[in-house]
Amino acid sequence: MTELALPAGTLENALTAFNNGADAVYFGLKDFSARKGAGNFSEEDLSKIRRYALDKNKKIYITINTLIDDEDLPRLFDALSLVAKYGCDGVITQDLGVANLIKKNFPSLPLHASTQLAVHTISGVKELQSLGFERAVLSRELNLEEIKKIRVACPDIELKVFIHGALCYGFSGLCMASHLKTGRSANEGACAQICRTYFKDVDSGRMVYPFSLEDMEAGEYVKELQRIGIDSLKIEGRLKGNEYVAATAKYYRALLDGKKGEDLIHAVRTSFQRKSGPGYLESTGPGHRMITTGAYTGHLGDYIGRISYVTNHSIEIDTYENIKNRDGLMVLLETKNGMPEPYKFAAKVLYRGRDYVEVALDSSVMVEEGMAVYMISDSSLNQKTPSTDLPLSKEAIDITVSIENDGICINGTLYNAMIEEARSDSFVEAFEKVFKQTGEAPFSIGSLKIENNSKFNAPFIRGSELKAIRREAYSAIEIVEKEKPVFTISTEKKVDITLPARTLIQGKRAPWKTEPTLVDGYNYITIPPVTYEEEKLFAEVEEIAKTTPNIRIGLNNIGHVLFAKQHPEYEYFADIYLYLSNREAAELLVSECPNFIGGYLWIERKEYSEPWPITPTVVNGFQPPLFISRACYRHDGLGLDCRGCSRHHTFTLEQNGEYYEALVDNCQTIIRKKK
């Protein structure tokens, strides 16, 4: 079954999602959440939603998906201890240090890789599986065919795909715009949304919003994702309200259940939506449909018709939509600088015809016949806030269920039962549903493992007998107070190498370069963090490495670690996009990557706290790009036709007296400050 996962900025959001068809919710705690502006969950909220999810056979995922400094590791450890106390179905993380801490101290917590890890290749997914991740959230920049290839090549790890909500201009996890322009880091959950602001295209003199991407609305594409075996579908929006959560849950639940969603999409669009489309699922390569919003970057709502007649106190709207008093309407007014200005007003219906509606409008508003009208709120869709007066969760313990030929073994104790061959192969879900229900037992479920050691391919046991075994087993389990793990620093220095200044090994149009650069007797190359032809790229790197003495290879993506494992004869270092934000991340790479000689400290930091297993090289004097994007500045940003394009361009932009370059190569864009 393909899971539908909804965002939950608050406990109310989570309950609303579940009440409207979500199989799972994901949310952050008060710390270490990539959505600092969301309400996020307290310990009491976590306790309540865990109990509720177990009782209702739903799932909860906790996002600890920011980068962590060394001095914050003890606080992170406390947060993970709290999560382990109640249990969850997955911890979604970007920071390899978080993964390392979980592997060492909290092995019952399933690891899920955040989209911020920029996982977009087969090697990336396979390396995550090697590291113990149970699920990878793929980058939003992949098209449908690329997703299919990863699914076929990686059948034994769960895959999650983004289907609805805001799209970032910068590639997942690689955006530096907010940090460089405001000091607010997107990798710490404080993105300033530079991509939604306007720039001047110097060559044409136009004021443009070239980096504001449309919202994603996958629609019917979810059926294809379901068909190819994607395990989970993700809706974005932890900063949005209950109306949005309810509407998107209902809509995509209907589609996944094989129903039509035409009557539900209106609620989705009026709850919150910019200009929308299927995003990168279909839009990659020359001639693709433009995926930018244009000059209006805010909530556009649902297009409902056009103005057909204007009087001094009202307008007539050609529409079949049922406009009601107090519905929120909007028109986009033209201004002198060419930028649309939204005029929003509450509907006051004066007359209703068969295919038009007359509504009151202030005579001072300069509207014209033919203007588009949008509904930005529907007065009939106010969502009732669910009660959060819920029972608290119990202490979580781990349960292992082993299906044998003559019975079921639960945490080492065998209970006799009649096992048969099932008529379907979905036995794991059936067993999970029963054993996750703890009833009156004095504990909840931390992790639940179902193992089939029987002679049956799909073992089956009657539901009444299975529940009786569960009751007997759970009443016999004694709660043994676990010794609480204690945060300790056990890292020892293993490598003490200083890398060259990062400016010495950068390319002319990109911060990476596969042509060797000789510095102090060593040849340095850096693998690009983004590639859509992975096998070809790795073959080129291997050929260069074979013919280049004293080579050191910079890794910029988790998928590159798999390449290093396959070629242990070379030396490797963590380049600027394989973030070394703390000693735990460094420790994981030292243990996993052969001939790992060091790396650059997370580029947004100039200091770190010893001890580290390596000596991280601080990056000074180097200016990274603001954006690395799969959207083409020339086509998506400026609206230029792809016909006759040379596929290599340089544009100049200006904002508030600062100048930037847009470097377009083969439909990929790098935005950097102009030198």
C-alpha positions in Angstrom: 0.0 0.0 0.0 1.3 3.5 -0.9 1.3 5.7 2.2 -0.1 9.2 2.3 2.0 11.4 4.6 0.8 14.8 5.6 2.6 17.7 7.4 1.8 18.6 11.0 3.0 21.9 12.3 0.8 21.3 15.4 -1.0 18.5 17.2 -4.3 19.9 15.8 -2.8 19.6 12.2 -1.9 15.9 12.9 -5.3 15.0 14.1 -6.9 16.9 11.2 -4.7 14.9 8.8 -5.6 11.6 10.3 -9.3 12.4 10.4 -9.2 13.2 6.6 -7.4 10.2 5.3 -3.7 10.5 6.0 -1.8 7.3 6.8 1.0 9.2 8.4 2.1 12.6 9.6 5.6 14.1 10.0 6.4 16.9 12.4 9.2 18.6 14.3 10.0 19.0 17.9 10.7 22.4 19.5 14.4 22.1 18.5 16.2 21.0 15.3 13.2 21.4 13.0 13.6 22.7 9.4 10.4 24.7 10.0 11.2 26.9 13.0 8.1 29.0 12.3 5.8 26.0 12.8 4.2 25.4 16.2 6.1 22.1 16.5 5.5 19.5 19.2 6.1 19.5 22.9 6.8 16.3 24.9 3.1 16.1 25.8 2.1 16.5 22.2 4.5 13.7 21.2 3.1 11.5 23.9 -0.5 12.1 22.8 0.0 11.6 19.1 2.1 8.5 19.6 -0.7 6.9 21.6 -3.3 8.0 19.1 -1.3 6.7 16.1 -0.7 3.3 17.7 -4.4 3.0 18.6 -5.5 4.0 15.1 -2.8 2.0 13.2 -1.3 5.3 11.9 2.4 6.3 11.6 4.3 9.3 12.9 7.7 10.5 11.6 9.8 13.0 13.5 11.9 15.5 11.6 15.3 16.3 13.0 16.4 17.7 9.6 18.7 20.6 10.3 22.5 20.7 10.5 23.8 20.5 14.1 26.8 22.2 15.7 29.2 20.4 18.1 27.9 22.4 21.1 24.3 21.4 20.3 25.1 17.6 20.3 24.2 17.1 24.0 20.8 18.9 23.4 20.3 16.8 20.3 21.0 13.6 22.4 18.3 14.7 24.9 15.9 15.2 22.0 16.6 11.7 20.6 16.2 10.2 24.1 12.8 11.8 24.3 11.8 10.3 20.9 13.1 6.9 22.0 11.1 7.1 25.2 7.8 7.1 23.2 9.0 5.6 20.0 8.2 6.6 16.4 8.0 5.1 12.9 11.0 7.0 11.6 13.4 9.9 12.3 13.8 12.1 9.2 17.3 13.6 9.2 19.7 15.5 7.0 22.7 15.5 9.2 25.0 12.5 9.0 25.9 13.2 12.7 22.3 12.6 13.7 22.3 9.3 11.9 25.6 8.3 13.6 24.2 9.1 17.1 21.0 7.1 16.4 23.0 4.1 15.1 25.2 4.1 18.2 22.7 5.0 21.0 19.1 4.6 19.7 19.1 1.6 17.3 15.3 1.1 17.7 14.7 4.4 16.0 14.2 3.9 12.2 16.4 6.2 10.0 14.8 8.1 7.2 16.9 10.3 4.9 15.6 13.8 4.4 15.2 15.3 1.0 17.7 17.8 2.2 20.4 15.1 1.7 19.9 15.8 -2.1 19.4 12.1 -2.8 18.7 11.8 -6.5 20.7 8.9 -7.8 20.8 5.1 -7.5 24.2 5.3 -5.7 22.8 7.8 -3.2 19.9 5.5 -2.3 22.1 2.4 -2.1 24.6 4.1 0.1 21.9 5.2 2.5 20.7 1.6 2.6 24.3 0.6 3.4 24.3 3.1 6.3 21.2 1.5 7.8 18.5 3.9 6.5 15.1 2.3 6.0 13.7 5.0 3.8 15.0 7.7 1.4 13.0 10.8 0.7 14.0 11.6 -2.9 14.9 15.0 -4.1 12.0 17.0 -5.6 13.9 17.6 -8.8 13.5 14.1 -10.2 11.2 13.4 -13.1 9.0 10.3 -13.3 11.3 8.2 -15.4 14.3 8.9 -13.1 12.1 7.9 -10.1 11.2 4.7 -11.9 14.8 3.8 -12.5 15.7 4.3 -8.9 12.7 2.2 -7.8 13.8 -0.7 -10.1 17.4 -0.5 -9.0 16.7 -0.2 -5.3 13.8 -2.6 -4.5 14.8 -3.2 -0.8 14.6 0.2 0.6 11.5 2.4 1.1 11.2 5.4 -1.2 9.2 8.6 -0.5 8.3 11.1 -3.2 7.1 14.7 -2.9 3.7 15.3 -4.5 2.3 18.6 -3.3 3.3 22.0 -1.9 6.0 24.6 -2.3 9.0 23.9 -4.6 12.4 25.5 -3.8 14.5 27.0 -6.7 17.7 25.7 -5.2 18.4 21.9 -5.3 17.3 20.2 -2.1 19.8 20.9 0.7 22.2 22.8 -1.5 20.7 26.3 -1.2 22.9 29.0 0.3 20.9 32.1 -0.8 19.3 32.8 2.6 22.5 32.4 4.5 24.6 34.5 2.1 22.1 37.4 1.8 20.6 37.5 5.3 22.6 35.3 7.6 19.6 33.1 8.1 20.4 29.5 7.2 18.0 27.3 5.3 19.9 24.4 6.7 19.0 25.5 10.2 15.3 26.0 9.5 15.4 29.8 9.0 15.0 30.3 5.3 14.3 33.9 4.3 12.8 32.7 0.9 15.1 34.8 -1.3 13.7 32.9 -4.3 10.3 34.7 -3.8 11.9 38.2 -4.2 12.3 40.2 -7.4 15.6 40.9 -9.3 16.4 43.0 -12.2 17.7 41.2 -15.4 20.4 43.7 -16.4 20.6 42.7 -20.0 16.9 43.2 -20.7 16.2 45.8 -18.0 13.2 43.8 -16.8 12.1 43.3 -13.2 11.6 39.6 -12.8 10.9 36.9 -10.3 13.1 34.3 -12.0 13.5 32.0 -9.0 10.0 31.7 -7.7 8.8 28.2 -8.7 5.2 27.2 -8.9 3.7 25.0 -6.2 3.5 21.3 -7.0 0.2 19.7 -7.6 0.9 16.1 -8.8 -2.8 15.2 -9.3 -3.2 12.1 -11.3 0.5 11.4 -11.3 0.1 9.9 -7.8 -1.6 6.9 -9.4 1.5 6.2 -11.5 3.8 6.6 -8.5 1.5 4.2 -6.7 1.7 1.8 -9.6 5.5 1.7 -9.7 5.7 0.9 -6.0 6.6 4.2 -4.3 6.1 3.5 -0.6 5.2 7.0 0.6 3.9 10.2 -0.9 4.7 13.5 0.9 2.7 16.6 1.0 4.6 19.8 2.1 3.3 22.4 4.4 4.1 22.4 8.1 3.5 26.2 8.2 0.0 25.9 6.9 -3.4 25.5 8.7 -6.0 22.9 9.3 -8.0 23.8 6.2 -5.0 23.1 4.0 -4.2 19.8 5.8 -7.8 18.6 5.5 -8.2 19.6 1.9 -5.0 18.0 0.6 -5.5 14.8 2.7 -9.0 14.3 1.3 -8.0 15.0 -2.3 -5.0 12.7 -2.5 -6.8 10.0 -0.4 -9.5 10.0 -3.0 -7.0 9.6 -5.9 -5.1 6.8 -4.2 -8.3 5.0 -3.5 -9.2 5.1 -7.2 -11.7 7.9 -7.0 -12.0 11.1 -9.0 -10.8 14.3 -7.3 -12.4 17.0 -9.4 -14.9 17.9 -6.6 -12.1 18.2 -4.0 -9.4 20.2 -5.8 -11.2 23.5 -5.3 -10.8 23.2 -1.5 -7.1 22.4 -2.0 -6.5 25.5 -4.1 -8.5 27.9 -2.0 -6.8 26.7 1.3 -3.4 27.8 -0.1 -1.8 27.5 -3.5 0.4 29.5 -5.8 0.4 29.0 -9.5 0.7 25.3 -9.7 1.6 22.2 -11.8 3.3 18.8 -11.6 6.7 20.4 -11.1 9.7 18.4 -12.2 7.7 15.1 -12.6 7.3 16.1 -16.3 9.3 19.3 -16.6 12.9 18.6 -17.3 15.1 19.2 -20.4 14.7 21.5 -23.4 11.2 22.6 -24.3 9.7 21.8 -20.9 6.7 23.7 -19.5 7.8 26.8 -17.6 7.6 26.1 -13.9 7.9 29.6 -12.4 5.1 31.6 -10.9 5.7 34.8 -12.8 5.6 38.1 -11.0 2.9 37.2 -8.5 4.4 34.8 -6.0 1.7 34.6 -3.4 -1.4 32.6 -2.8 -3.3 32.5 -6.1 -6.2 30.3 -5.1 -8.6 28.9 -7.6 -9.3 30.6 -11.0 -13.1 31.0 -11.1 -13.7 33.2 -14.2 -13.3 36.6 -15.7 -14.8 40.1 -15.3 -17.5 40.5 -18.0 -19.0 43.9 -17.0 -18.0 46.8 -14.7 -20.3 49.4 -13.1 -19.5 52.1 -10.6 -20.3 49.9 -7.7 -20.0 46.3 -8.9 -18.6 43.8 -11.3 -20.1 40.8 -13.1 -18.0 37.6 -13.2 -18.5 35.0 -15.8 -18.4 31.9 -13.7 -20.0 28.6 -12.9 -18.5 28.6 -9.4 -20.9 29.0 -6.5 -19.7 32.3 -5.1 -21.1 33.0 -1.6 -21.1 35.9 0.7 -17.8 36.2 2.6 -15.8 34.1 0.1 -12.4 35.6 -0.4 -11.9 36.9 -4.0 -8.9 38.5 -5.7 -7.9 40.3 -8.9 -4.4 41.2 -10.0 -4.2 44.9 -10.8 -1.6 46.3 -13.2 0.9 48.8 -11.8 3.3 51.3 -13.5 6.3 49.1 -13.0 4.5 46.1 -14.6 4.3 44.1 -11.4 0.8 42.8 -10.5 -0.7 44.1 -7.3 -3.3 41.8 -5.6 -6.6 43.4 -4.6 -8.4 41.1 -2.2 -12.0 41.5 -1.1 -14.8 39.6 0.6 -17.7 38.7 -1.8 -21.0 40.5 -1.4 -23.3 38.9 -3.9 -25.8 41.3 -5.5 -27.3 39.1 -8.1 -26.9 35.6 -9.4 -27.5 34.6 -13.0 -27.2 31.2 -14.7 -23.6 31.6 -15.6 -22.5 34.8 -14.0 -22.5 36.5 -10.6 -22.7 40.2 -9.7 -20.7 41.2 -6.7 -20.1 44.5 -5.0 -16.8 46.3 -5.6 -15.4 49.6 -4.4 -15.6 52.1 -7.3 -12.0 53.3 -6.6 -10.6 49.9 -7.6 -9.4 50.2 -11.2 -10.6 46.9 -12.8 -11.3 46.2 -16.4 -13.4 43.7 -18.4 -11.5 40.5 -19.1 -9.5 40.5 -15.9 -9.1 37.1 -14.2 -10.8 36.5 -10.9 -9.5 34.1 -8.3 -11.1 32.6 -5.2 -8.6 32.6 -2.3 -10.8 31.4 0.5 -14.1 29.5 0.6 -16.4 30.5 3.5 -17.9 27.0 3.6 -14.6 25.2 4.2 -13.7 26.4 7.7 -12.2 23.4 9.4 -13.4 22.6 12.9 -10.4 22.3 15.3 -10.2 18.8 16.7 -9.9 18.3 20.4 -6.4 17.6 21.7 -7.7 16.2 25.0 -6.1 12.8 24.4 -4.7 10.1 26.6 -0.9 10.1 27.0 1.4 7.4 25.6 3.1 4.7 27.7 6.7 3.8 27.9 7.8 2.3 24.6 9.4 -1.2 24.4 10.7 -3.1 21.4 8.8 -6.1 20.2 10.1 -8.9 17.9 7.6 -11.3 16.4 8.9 -14.4 14.8 6.6 -16.7 12.8 7.6 -20.3 13.2 6.1 -23.5 11.7 4.2 -24.4 14.8 3.5 -21.0 16.4 4.6 -17.5 17.0 7.6 -16.4 19.1 7.3 -13.0 20.8 10.4 -11.6 22.4 11.8 -15.1 22.8 8.7 -16.9 24.1 7.0 -19.4 21.8 3.1 -19.5 21.6 1.7 -22.5 19.8 -0.7 -21.7 16.9 -2.0 -23.2 13.7 -0.1 -21.6 10.8 -1.5 -21.8 7.3 -0.6 -20.4 3.9 -2.3 -17.0 3.3 -4.3 -16.2 0.2 -2.4 -12.9 -0.3 1.2 -11.8 0.4 0.3 -8.9 2.7 0.8 -10.9 5.9 3.3 -8.4 7.4 0.7 -5.6 7.4 -1.9 -7.9 9.0 0.5 -8.9 11.8 1.6 -5.3 12.3 -1.9 -4.1 12.7 -2.6 -6.7 15.5 0.6 -6.3 17.4 0.7 -2.5 17.4 -2.5 -2.5 19.4 -1.3 -2.8 23.0 -4.7 -2.4 24.7 -4.4 -2.5 28.5 -0.7 -3.5 28.5 1.4 -1.1 30.5 3.6 -0.2 27.5 3.5 1.1 24.0 5.4 -0.2 21.0 8.9 1.3 20.3 10.0 -0.8 17.3 8.1 -3.8 15.9 9.9 -6.4 13.8 8.1 -9.1 12.0 10.2 -12.1 10.9 9.0 -15.1 8.9 11.0 -18.2 9.8 8.2 -20.6 8.8 7.9 -22.8 5.7 5.1 -20.6 4.5 5.7 -17.8 1.9 2.8 -15.8 3.4 1.9 -17.2 6.8 -1.7 -16.8 8.0 -3.3 -17.3 11.5 -6.9 -16.6 12.3 -7.5 -13.1 13.7 -9.1 -14.3 17.0 -6.2 -16.7 17.7 -3.6 -14.0 16.9 -5.2 -11.5 19.2 -5.4 -14.1 22.0 -1.7 -14.7 21.6 -1.0 -11.0 21.7 -3.0 -10.6 24.9 -1.2 -13.5 26.6 2.2 -12.4 25.5 1.8 -8.7 26.3 0.4 -9.5 29.8 3.5 -11.7 30.4 6.1 -9.0 29.4 7.7 -7.3 32.3 8.7 -3.7 32.0 12.4 -3.5 32.8 13.5 0.0 33.3 16.1 0.7 30.7 19.4 2.2 31.6 19.2 5.7 30.1 21.9 6.3 27.5 24.4 9.1 28.5 25.9 11.4 26.0 29.7 10.9 25.8 32.4 12.1 23.5 34.6 9.1 22.5 36.1 10.5 19.3 39.8 10.2 18.8 42.0 12.0 16.2 42.5 9.6 13.3 43.5 12.0 10.5 45.3 15.3 10.7 45.5 16.7 7.2 44.8 20.3 6.1 43.2 20.7 2.7 44.1 23.6 0.4 42.2 26.8 0.4 38.9 26.0 -1.3 39.4 28.9 -3.9 42.4 26.9 -5.3 40.3 23.9 -6.5 37.1 25.6 -7.9 36.0 25.6 -11.5 35.5 28.6 -13.6 31.7 28.3 -13.8 31.0 26.0 -10.9 32.6 25.4 -7.4 33.5 21.8 -8.5 35.9 20.7 -11.1 36.8 17.2 -12.4 40.0 18.4 -14.1 42.9 17.8 -11.7 44.4 20.8 -9.9 48.0 20.4 -8.6 48.4 21.8 -5.1 51.5 21.0 -2.9 52.2 17.8 -4.7 48.6 16.4 -4.8 46.1 16.5 -7.6 42.6 17.5 -6.5 39.3 16.9 -8.2 35.8 17.5 -6.9 32.7 15.5 -8.1 29.6 17.6 -8.9 26.9 17.3 -6.2 24.2 17.0 -8.8 24.2 14.7 -11.8 21.5 13.0 -13.9 24.0 10.7 -15.7 25.6 9.1 -12.8 27.2 6.1 -14.5 28.8 8.3 -17.2 30.1 10.7 -14.6 31.6 8.0 -12.4 33.3 6.4 -15.4 34.9 9.8 -16.3 36.1 10.2 -12.7 37.5 6.7 -12.6 39.3 7.2 -15.9 40.8 10.5 -14.6 41.8 8.9 -11.3 43.6 6.0 -13.2 45.8 8.3 -15.1 46.5 11.0 -12.4 49.1 10.4 -9.7 48.6 11.4 -6.1 44.9 12.1 -6.7 42.5 13.3 -4.0 38.8 13.2 -4.8 36.3 15.5 -3.2 32.9 14.0 -2.4 29.8 16.3 -2.6 26.9 13.9 -2.2 26.2 10.8 -0.1 26.1 8.8 -3.4 29.8 9.6 -3.9 30.6 7.6 -0.8 29.5 4.4 -2.6 31.9 5.3 -5.4 34.7 5.6 -2.8 33.9 2.2 -1.4 34.1 0.7 -4.8 37.5 2.4 -5.4 39.4 2.2 -2.1 42.7 2.8 -3.9 42.2 6.6 -4.0 42.2 9.2 -1.3 38.9 11.1 -0.5 37.7 14.1 1.3 34.4 15.7 2.1 33.9 18.7 -0.1 31.7 21.7 0.7 28.3 20.0 -0.1 28.9 16.7 1.9 28.3 18.7 5.0 30.7 18.2 7.9 28.7 20.1 10.6 29.9 18.2 13.7 32.3 15.5 14.9 29.6 12.8 14.7 29.2 13.4 10.9 33.0 13.2 10.5 33.1 10.0 12.6 30.5 8.3 10.3 32.5 9.2 7.2 35.8 8.1 8.7 34.2 4.7 9.5 32.4 4.3 6.1 34.7 5.9 3.5 38.0 4.1 2.7 41.1 6.4 2.6 39.1 9.3 4.1 41.7 12.0 4.7 39.5 14.8 6.0 37.2 17.5 4.7 36.0 21.1 4.7 34.0 22.3 7.7 30.4 23.1 7.0 30.7 26.2 4.9 28.4 28.3 7.1 30.7 27.8 10.1 34.2 29.2 10.9 34.7 27.4 14.2 34.2 23.9 15.6 34.8 22.2 19.0 37.4 19.5 19.5 37.7 16.6 19.6 37.2 15.6 16.0 38.4 12.4 14.3 39.8 14.6 11.5 41.0 18.1 11.3 38.3 20.0 9.3 39.6 22.7 7.1 37.8 26.0 7.6 36.6 27.6 4.3 37.8 31.2 4.0 37.6 33.6 1.1 35.4 31.4 -1.0 32.0 32.5 -2.2 29.6 29.5 -2.9 26.7 29.9 -5.2 23.3 31.1 -3.9 21.5 28.5 -5.9 22.2 25.3 -7.8 19.0 24.6 -9.7 17.5 22.2 -12.2 15.3 25.1 -13.4 16.7 27.0 -16.4 17.1 30.7 -15.7 16.9 31.5 -19.5 13.7 29.5 -20.1 11.9 29.3 -16.7 13.1 32.7 -15.4 13.0 34.8 -18.5 10.5 32.9 -20.6 12.7 32.5 -23.6 12.1 29.8 -26.2 14.4 26.8 -26.1 14.7 26.6 -29.9 18.1 27.7 -31.1 19.5 27.7 -27.6 23.3 27.1 -27.4 22.8 25.5 -23.9 25.5 27.7 -22.4 24.7 31.3 -21.3 25.7 33.9 -18.8 23.2 36.5 -17.5 23.6 39.4 -15.1 21.1 40.2 -12.3 20.9 43.0 -9.8 19.1 43.4 -6.5 19.5 46.3 -4.1 22.8 47.4 -5.7 24.4 43.9 -5.6 25.1 42.1 -8.9 24.9 38.3 -9.6 25.6 36.0 -12.5 23.2 33.3 -13.8 25.3 30.6 -15.4 23.2 28.3 -17.5 24.8 25.0 -18.7 22.7 22.3 -20.3 19.5 23.5 -18.6 21.0 23.6 -15.1 21.5 27.0 -13.4 24.1 28.3 -11.0 23.5 31.7 -9.4 26.5 33.3 -7.8 27.6 36.8 -6.8 29.3 38.6 -9.6 33.1 39.0 -9.0 
